[in-house]
């Protein structure tokens, strides 16, 4: 079991982002509070959007790219500028916004504004206001999908509409079951700085535990660990037992000991992407 200092330098904490600050400013607050050199969030939330914001700490930032692409789940409110029927809105969504869709990021986004394909797995309207202008919805989408853009595109089809509120309820394996607001985080960090790291240790998820949940795991031999720590490729002779089905990346472990993340390649089992030495 990792100690709290190790977790602070190689772990992930799930912050409940409040409305107002940017994802970057929340991440910077976490980084400075913990006194570490690096921290990065896994998927930007607009300033007005709240909810699940996993933040990688220290060396775990190197793993963020493997986590940021995972599916996201949201709950939000669509504001229709004219009275609408919830059944008609659902029909339009089912026809125009489910499955693979094309989106161009908004002008204020941090990424290049080029058209891209994203997948919408679910988008359900669950409740309407009495005046039939505000509609509660739930959706599950591929990482990188802009919910605000879906709402504005839908609004253009119904005589005007926009996203009124949005909350992310899940990002990959992180959800609202284990999430911490900034006030709670600040109190726990104060205790940590005064020598009591118990609560902080409970908050932070070890990076290797996340790797096990999102990537196939390959067990390597004890005699191979030292060699692999130098960044060499994982060969078939390094592996214990059967090799699981690997799409692109996998995590290498010796028992419970995390060795690194590797990319599948043709001339070996995998080449080093990140080595935990």
N, C-alpha and C positions, 0 to 999 in steps of 0.2 A: 504494500500500500504506500503510495507516494505521500511525502510530507507536504505541508502547506506551501513551503517555499518552492518546492519542485512544481507544484500545481500552478502557482502564480507565474512561473516561467515556461510552463508547457501544459496549458489547460484552456478550457473554454467556459465562459460564464454567460448565462442566458439572461439578458437585461430586458425589463419591461420598459420600452422606450415611451416617454411621455410625449404629449403634443407640445410643439414649440421648438425645441432644439433640433439640429440636424443630426443624422446618424453619426457623422464625423465628430461633432462636438461631444456627443455622448461617449463615443469611443475614447476620445482624448481625456475626458473626465475620468473614465475608468483607468486608463493608462497612467495618468499623473497621480491618481489616488493610490495606486499600487506601487508606484515608483519604478516602473519597468520601462525599457527603451522602446518596445514595440507592442502595438495592439491593433487589431483590424476587425471591422464588422463584416458579417457575411450576408450582404444584400441590403442595399440602401432603402430606407423608408423616408418618404417626404417629411418635412418638419411637422405637418399637421397630422400625420399618420402615427398611430401608436402600436404597441405590441411587441412581439417576439423579435429580439435583436441579439442573436448569438455573437459574442465577441471573443476572438482568439487572442491568447495572451502569450507574449514572448515568442519563443521558437515555434509555437503552434500556428503563428501567422503563415508559415510556409505551407500549411495544410489547407488554408482557407479556400483556395481555388477548387479543391475537391468537394467542398461543402456548399459553396455559394450557388452551384448549379441545381441543387435539389429542389423538389417541388415546394410550393408555398400555398398556404391556406389563409383565406381572409374572410372577415365578416364586415359588411359595410352598408351604407345607405345611399341609394340613388335618389336625387331630387329631380323630378320631372317638372318642367315649367308649365305644363298644361295637365289637366286631369287625365289619368290613364287607367286602363284595366290591367290588373296584375297578370291575367291570363294572356293578354296580348303582348305584354312585355316579355313574358317567358317564351312565347312563340317566336318572337324576333330573335331573342338570344339563342334559342335552340337552332334556328336556321342560319344565323350570321356569325355567332361568336363561340360556338362549341367546336372542339377539335383543333386542327392546325389553322392558325390565323396569321395574317401579316400585320406587323406593326412598325411604325416609325417612332422612335423615342421622342418624348416631348422636348420643346426648346430648352427647358431648364434642366434637362437630365445631364448627368456627368459623363455619358458615353456618346460616341459618334452617332450622328443622326442619319443612319442608313436603315433601310427597310430590312426587317428580320422576321423569321418565322418562329412563332411560339405556340405552345399547345395549351388549350383550356380544357381541363378534364371534366369539371363540373361548374355550373353557374345556376343557382336556384334562387328565385325570389320567394321569400317565406312569409312576408307580412306587408300590408299596405296601411298607410295612415288613413284617418277618417276622410280627409279631403282628396285621397287618391293621388297625392303628389310626391309622397315620400315612401320609398320601398326598401325594406330590409332584404339583403341578399347574402348568400354564402357562396364562396367559390374556391376551387382548387386549381392551381395553374402551374405550368412549368416555370422554373426560376427565370427571372428576367422579363416576365410579362407585366405590362403596365395596366393596372386595374383602372386608374384614372382615365386612360385613353379609351378603354372599352366603354366606360360610362359616357364619355364625351362623344364617341362615335355613335353609341346608341341614342344619345340625346339628339344628334343631328337627324336621326330617322323618325323622331317622335315630336318634332317641333320645339326642341330645346330640352336640355337636361345636363346634369353634371353630378359628379361624385360629391356627396355632402360630408360623409365621414367614412373612415376606413381603419380597421385594426387587423394586424397580422396575428393569426392564432397559432400558426405552425410554420416552421422553416426546416425542411428535412426532418431529422429526428428530434428537433427541439420544438416544444409546445408550451402551453400555459400551465402544465402540471408542475413544472419546476422553473419558476421565473421570479426575478427579483427587481423591485423598483429601486430607483437611485437613492431614495432616503434610507431604505433598508441596507443597501449596499454600503452607503457611507458610514452607517453606524457599525457595521460588521468590520469594515476596514479600520475604523478607529480602535476597535478591540484588538484587531490583529497587530496594529502598531504598538499596542500596550502589552503585547506578549500572549494574547489569547487568540489563536488562529483556528479554533475549533469550528466556529460558524462559517468562516470563509472557506475552510476546507470542504464543508458540506455543499457550499454553493458552486464550487468549480468542478467541472467534469474533466477527468484526465483525458488528454488528447488521444492517447492510445485506445481508450474505451470507445471514442467516437469512430476511430479508424475501423475497429472491429465491426461496428454497426453499419457502416456505409460501404465498405469495400470487402471483396473476397479475402480470406486469410490463408496464407501459405506458411506452414511450419517448416523451419529450417533446422539443420543439425547444429549441435553445440560447437563442433569443430569449425563450422563455417562462419560463426558470428564475428570473430575478430577480423576475418578477411572482408566480410560484407561491410563492416564499419569503415573500411577504407574507400568505399564507393564502387566496389567491383559488382559485376552483374550476378544475379542469382542464376545458377546453373541447375540442371536437373539433379546433378549429384549432390547439391546442397540441400535438397528438399526431402523432408520426411513424409512418406505416404503419398496419397494421390493428390494431384494438383486440381483445385476446383476450377470451374468454368470462369475464365477471366475475360472481361470485355475490353478493358483498357488499363486499369490500374489495380494493384492489390497491396495489402499490407503483409509484411514479413514479420513473423514472431518466432522466438525460441521459447516455447512454453508460453508464459504470460509476459515475457520480456519483449518489448517492442523494438524491432530492428530498424524498420524503415518502410517507406512507400516506394513501390517500383512500378514502372510502366512496362506493359507487355511488349516483347520484341521478338523478332524472327530467329535470331541466333542464340537466344537464351530464354529462360523463363521470364526474366525482366531486367531492365536497367534502372539504376538508382535515380529516383526523383527527389527523395528526402531521406537522409540517414540520421538516425537518432543516436549519434555518438557524442 
